[in-house]
Amino acid sequence: MTNQTVHTLDTAPGWARPQLAHLQEAFGFVPSTAAAMADSPALLRSFFAAFGHFRGETPFTPAERQVLLLSNAVANACTWAVAFHTLEALQDGVPPADVEAIRRRRSPADPRLRALSTLTRALIAKRGRLEAADTDAFVAAGFDRARVLDVVAGVAISTMTNYTATFADAALQDQYREYAWDPEY
């Protein structure tokens, strides 16, 4: 456990308040991981910029984005992010059985989501050293080969939150408690 400060809007440095206020507006609270990032301008600003581009400039649907982010959270054994992305995935239309499969380190039943989750996990496990079979299966599921680069971006962005949440021992907000996850699951 660290002594990392998890800020509120009142305790955050002035430069971080606009970003945290944006999250407050979007979610109704400031996610504890973002609040922990508020001591690092490089981290919080990089996260916001990268996530904005990822969300707005990739052709992934909201459900596909959540499958990628949830798959990454499970691969990184980040309990905070798994709970967070479980609820987000369900709200964005990922079938509950597919969410549960990812949480159990299995593949989703939906072929497109399975290919995305599998590629995400392979990218992490192989540290970017993908083989032709990894990308061929992704393309065969209907993704453009260039979307592999969007998976790289999603993994990088998600890793920022995963590592911060784990380092800061970020507490789950009440909204996510029912989706708490045990890495031994």
C-alpha angles and dihedrals in degrees: 000000000000133000092235112152115240102204133212124210087266097050100038118106112264094251091057098049097084092055093045091046088053089055091046088055094046099045104020089244139042110262108238094233092058089045089056091050090059093092091064119061090189093053100041095042092045091049093050094047095045095044091048090055093043092051096042105034107039121084091226114123118236089258092051091049090053092049089054093046094044092047089052092048091052092046089052092044090231106163094192094051094044091055092044095048093042091064093039091050092050091048090049093054105262106152111255091235090055091048090051092048091055091047088054092049092252132121124267117249094231105091096221094046090045091055092048094047092045093050091047092052092044092051090053097041093046094040092234096314095123121175126222090256090059095054095036091060090049092051092044088058090062103269122130113244089240089065088074084077090053088054088053089053092048092049091049093049093045091048089059090059095038094053093043093049092049095044093047094041087231115208120233115246115234092257091065103039095097087059095052111146133208113214089217088061 
